Amino acid sequence: MPHRDLCDQEEASLPVAERTRQRSAVRTAVVWDALRRALDERVAALVEPRLDVVDAGGGTGGFAVPLAELGHTVTVVDPSPDALAILERRAAEAGVSERVRGVQGDVAGLPEVLRDGCCDVVLCHSVLEVVDDPGAAARAVTGVLRPAGLVSVLTANRAAAVLHRALLGRFDDARTAFTDPLGRWGAADPIPRRFTLPELVDLLQGAGLQVGPVHGVRVFADLVPGSVLDADPGALDALVALEAAVAETPTYRDIATQLHVLAVRGRAPG
C-alpha cells in the first residue's frame, strides 16, 4: 500500500502514533534495506556521493524525503496535486527543499515531463498494479534511466491475495484470485492487478531491464494480529528482523504481500 503521512497527534495520543509509525516501518523495512545497500554501492564508485533519483508515483514523499536527507536529489512525479503539496511541506520541514521537487504527471507519461536518460535511479513502488498499461509504464521508466541505471520496483503479489482471502474464510474469493488473469478476488477488490514473479520478470525484461535481487515484502507483517505486537514491546523489532531474514528465501518470498525487484538498464545488479 502507498505510504501515508501521520496526522498530528495530541500528546496523550503519542503512544498510538508511535505504534502506527513503527508498524509502517515494518512494512517498508525490507525495501529500505535493499535500496540503501544498492545506493551505497553506487555512491561508493562516485567522486561526488549524490545520485539523481526519480520517484514515479511517489506521492507525499515517504521515500523521497529520506533519500534527500541522504544527500540525493529527488524528483517526484505524481498525478495528485494534493500529494505534491504535502511533499513540498514535508521537504521544507526536513530542510531538504533544495533537493526535492515535485512534478505533476503519471508514470506512463514520464517522457513528457522528464528528458531521456536523466537519472541514476527510479523508484516505481505500488504503481504497476494501478496503471492502465504496465508495459508502457515500465518502458517509460527505462527511458529516463541512464545506462546501467537502477530501478526499484514494488508490486502486489498474487499468491498473497489467495492466501489472505483463504485465511479470512473467503474461499471463493481465494479461488477467484488464483484463476483470474489479473489476480483479483472480485469486483470489490481495491487493487486492479497483481503479479506473479514470472509475470513481473517478463514485464521488466520486456522493457529492457535486467532483473537482479528479488525480495518478499510483508511476508508476516499483514498476518500478525495487532494485539500480539501491542503485548510485547520487543515484538516489532523481532518482526522486522524476521522479515529481513526470510525476504530472499523463495519459500517465504513467494507468499509475501508484495514483491520487490531491483533491476538495471543493461546489466543485472549484484
N, C-alpha and C positions, 0 to 999 in steps of 0.2 A: 504494500500500500504506500501511497505517496507520503512523504514526511509532512507533519502538521506542526505548526507553532503552538506552544503552550500559552494559554491566556494568562495574564497577570493574576496572581492569587493573593488573597489576604493572608497575613502572616499565619493565622490559625490553620490555613489550609496547606501550608508548605509541605508537610509530610506527604499529602496526597499528590501534590505537584512533583515532588521528588520521586515518588514511586512511578509516576507516569513517565518522567524523564528517563529513569533507569530502564523501564520496560521498553521504551523506544530505542534505547541504546542496545539492548539485547537484540532487537530486530535488525539493527544495522551493523553490529559489531563485526561480523564476518566480512561484509563488503568493505568496511573501512580498513580492516586489517590487510586484506588482499590488495586493495587500491593503494594504501600507503606504501606497502612493500614495492609495488610496481613503480610508483612515482619516485621513491627514494633511489631505486636502481637507475632510473633515467637521469635524475638530478645529479647523481654521482659522476656522470660522464660529461657534465656541462661545466663551462667556465663560470657562467652566471647561473646560480641554482634557482631558476624560475622557469615554469612551463606555462604555455598558453593553453587554457582549458576552456572547452565549450560544454556547458551543461544543458543538454537538449531536453526540454520539458522539466527544467529544474525548479520550477515553481518559486517558493518563498526562500530558497537558498539554504536548505538543510545541509547540502554538501558544498555549495558554492562558497558560503561564508567561511567555514572552517578551512577550505582549501586556500582561500585568500589569506587567511591568518597564517598559513604556512609559507606565504610569500609568492604564490602563483597568481597570475591574472586570470580571471574567470568571466566568461560571457554566458549569461543565462538566456536562453531562447525559450520563451513560453507564450502560449496564446492568451493567457489571462492577465489583463492589466492590473487587476486587484492583487494577484500574486506578485507581480513585478513591483508594485508599490510597497508591499511588505518586504520584499527583498531589499529594496533601496533603504528602507528604515533599518532593517537588521544589519546591513553592511555599515550604515552610519553608526549605529550603536556599538558595533565591534571595531570601529576605527579603520575599516578597510575599503571605504567608498572608492578610493582611487584605483583599487584593484578589482572591483566588481562592477559590471554593467549589465543592464537588462535590455533585451531586445524582444519586441513582440513578434511572434511568429510561431510556426509549428515545425515539427521535425522534418516532414517531407519537403517543407519549403526552406530548408537551411540554405540552399544555393541562392535563394532570393535575398537573403539578409546577410550572408557571410560569403567571403570570397573562397575559392577553391584553395585547399592546402594551407589554411590559415592557422591551424592549431596543432599542438602536440598530442592532445588528449581530448576525447569526447566521452562524456557520461551520457548514457541512454538508459535511464532507470525507470522501470514501470511505465514504459511508453509503447513498446511494440504490441502490447496487449490491446491498446485502445485506438491505434491509428487505423485508418481505412485500408492502407496498403503497407504492411510491414516490410515487404521487399523494397518498395520505393523509399521508405524511411531509412532502412539500412544502407541503401546506396547513397542517400543524401549524407548520412553520417560519414561514410567512407570518403566522399568527395571533399569534405572540409578538412580531412586529416592530411598532415604532411606524410611523406614516405616513411614507413615503419612507425607511424603514429599509433597510439594506443587507444582502444575503445573499451569501456567498461559497460557491459550490458546486463541488466537485471530484468527478468521476466517472470510471470506467473507460470507455475509448473502444473501440468495437467494431472499428474499422479497424485499430487497433494489434494486436489479438489475431490478426486474419487475417494481418497482415504478420509478426508474430513467430513464429507457428506455421509459416508457409511458410519462413522463414529457418532454422528448425530442421529442415527437411526433413519436417515433419508436414503434408503437403499435404492429406490427407483431413480432418485437424483444421481446417486453414485454410478449406477449403470449407464445413465444418460451421458454423464461426463466422460465415462470410459469410451463410449462409442461415438460421441458427437465429433465431427471433424474439427470443430473449434475448441473442444474440451469444455463446453458449457454444460451446466447441470440442469438448466431450464430457462424459461422465459424471464424469470425474476433474477437470474444470475447477474450481478452487477459488473462482472468482468466479461468483456466481449470475446476474449480469445485467450487460450492458454497453449503452452508449447510443451512437447516432449523434448528431451535433449537432442535426439537426432534431427527433429524438425528445426530446432534453433540453430544447430550447427550448419545444416544445409542452407538455411536462410542467410547466415553470416558469410559463409563461404561463397554463396551466390552473389554477394555484394562486394566481393573482392577482399575479404578479410580472412586471415589465418587464425584459427581458434587455438588458444592456449589453455591455461588452467580454468577448470570449472569447479564452482563451489555450490553446495547446498546452503540456502539461507533460510533460517527459521525451521530447522528440522523438528525441534521440540517446542520452540517458543510459543507456537499457536495451539499446542496441545496441553500445556501445563496450566491447571486452574490458577487463577489469581490468588486464591486463598492459600495455596501451597507456597507461593512466593512471599506472601504477606506474613506467613507464620514463621519464617526463618530469615533473619537479617542477612545471612550469607548466601541465600538461595540464588539471588540474581547473579552474583559473581560466579557461582558454581555453574549456573546455566550458561553463561557466556563462555566459560572455559569448555564446557561440554560441546556447545555448538562449534567452537573453533576446532576442537579435537576431531570431530566427525565430518567437517564440512567437505573434505575432498575424498571421503570414502564412498565409493559408488552405492553401497547398500543403503546408506543413510542419505547421501546427497540426492538420490533419485526420488525420495519421498518428501523432500523439503518443499515448503510453500513457494519458494522462489529459486530460480536458477541464476547464478551469477557467472558470467563468462568474461574473461579477459582475452582480447584478440588484437591483432595488429594489421596494419595495411602493409602487406608484403612479406611478413615472416611471423612465425609463432613465437610468443614471449615465453621465456623461462621454461 
